[in-house]
Amino acid sequence: MHVTFEPAGAQVRTVIERSRRGDGFLQIADVAPGVGSYVDADAAPDDEFQYRATSKSSSCESPPTDPAVVETLTNAPGDLVVTARDTELDVAFGDTNQNEAGYVARAVEPAAPATPAAVRELPADATAAALDGLAPDTAYDVAVAGTNGSGEGAPATASAFTLATAPTDVSATLD
């Protein structure tokens, strides 16, 4: 998490405090004078944090700023399993998040990764989707990611082939 702020002056330190879901603020950093940012590498995924800053000099301390609220990106879904059909890939995955808005599942052909062949937006707590309307006997890269107000989290990925279409109109004659 990248926290930015306007430093108060050349002789003033900035104290950064963090709260997890309103549980009370704790100091996480004492930033040197003149520095206007801090990277919080300990902010866990799939959570909400509030940050505030206080300016401190040797003789006084400012009141804290209003909190900046940020939601971290979601965890990657767990245990992605893809089951192939002729024009469909069925995906099943573990819901590893507690605060997601939903999930998004995509299938793309490796030769055209910028254009998804199928996209499904799923509700929170979903654990399966059908990616249909695909070409038979074709390779696809599948990705499933959790979403929230900050965007898409890390995806779970797999590669799969749709099945070849079974022959039709088979006939036999006796010679």
N, C-alpha and C positions, 0 to 999 in steps of 0.2 A: 504494500500500500504506500503510495507516494503522497506525503502530506506537505503542502506548500503554504507559506505565510509570508507576510511582509515584515522583515526584521525591524525592531523599534529603534535601533541606533547602534553606533559602533562599539559602545561599551555595555550593551544590554544583551543578556542571554535570553533564550526562549525556551520555556519548559513546555513540553508536549505531554498531554494527558489523553488517555484512551478509556472508553467505557464500552463494554460488550453488552449490547441490548439493554442499556440503561441500568446496569448493575453497579454504578458508581464509578467515578473517575480515579484512575491510578496513573502516576507519573511513569512514562516510558522512555523519556529522553530529556536531556539537558543540552540544548544546541548552542554552539559557540556564537558569540556576537557576529553580526553581519551575514550569517548563513540563513537562507530563506526556504530550506526544505529539509525533510527528514524521510527516510525510507523505513517503514515498519515491516520488517521481514517476518514478524511473528503473527500477523493477522491471519487467522485460520480461514479456509474456504467455507462457503455456504453459511455465512454469518453476517451480522450487522454490527458495525462499530460507530462510535461517535468520537470525534477528536476535538480537542480545544487547546488553545495556547495561552500562556501567561508570560509576560515580559518581566524579567528580574534583573535588577542592578544591585550593586553593593548596598544601596540605601533604601530601596523600595521595590514593591511588586505591584503589577497591574492586576485589575480583575480579569478573570478568564474571558476569552472570546466566546461568542455563541458557538455551540457545537456544530461541526460539519458531520453529517451523517452519510455513511457509505456502506453499501452492501457488497461483500466480496463475492467473487464468482463461485459457481457451484463446483462440487467434486465431479470427477468423471464417473459415469455410471459403472456399475460393477458387472462382471460376468456376462459380457455380451455374447449371445448365441444367435447365429443366423441360420435359418432353415430355408433351403432353396425350393422353389416351385418353378414352373415353366415361365411365367411372366410376373412372378412375385417373389420377394424376399421377406420372410417373416422374421422379425427381430424380437428378442426377449433380453431383458437386462435387469440388473439389480438397482433399485432406487436407493442411492447412497446419500441422498440429500434430505434435509428436513425443512428447508426454507425456499425451495425452488418454486418458481411460478409455473413451470412446466418443463417439457423436454421437446427437443426437435430431433427427428431422425431423417437422415439423407442417404440416398444411393446415387453415386456418380460413376460414370464410366472413366477408367483411368486415362483414356485418351482425350477426354473432355472434362477435366475436373472443375472447370468454372461453371458448368451448366449441369445442375443436379437433374437426374432422370426422374427422381421421385423425392418429395419432401412431405413429411407429416409433422404437424405441430400437435403435441400431446399435452394433456392436462398434468397438473402436479400429481405426484405419486403413481404415474403410469409406469408400467413395466413391460409393455409389449406394443408392437405396431406392425402393420402390414404395408410394405412398400410395393405397391402394385403398378401395373401399366408398364412394366419393363419389357425389354426385348428378350426373347428366349435365347439360350446358349450364349450368354454374354457375361463378361467379367464386370463386377461392380465393387467399388470401395464403399463400405457402409460406415457411417458415423452417427453416434447418438450423443447428445450433449444436453445438460441441464441449462435452463435459462432463469434469469431473474432480472430485476431492475437495472443491473449493471451489465447485462449482456449474456453471452453464451460462455459457459465454463469449458473446461477441458473435455474433449470427447473420448468415448470408448470407440475403438475402430476395429474393423475386420474386413477381410476380402472374401468375396463369394462369387459363384457363377450361378446364373439362372439355368434351369434344366433345358435340354433340347426338347422341342415340341415333338410329341409322338406323331408318327406318320398317320395319315388319314386315307380314306378310300382304298383300303387294301382289298384286293380281290384275288381269287385263285381259280384256275381252270384246270380241268382234267384233260390231258393231251392224249 
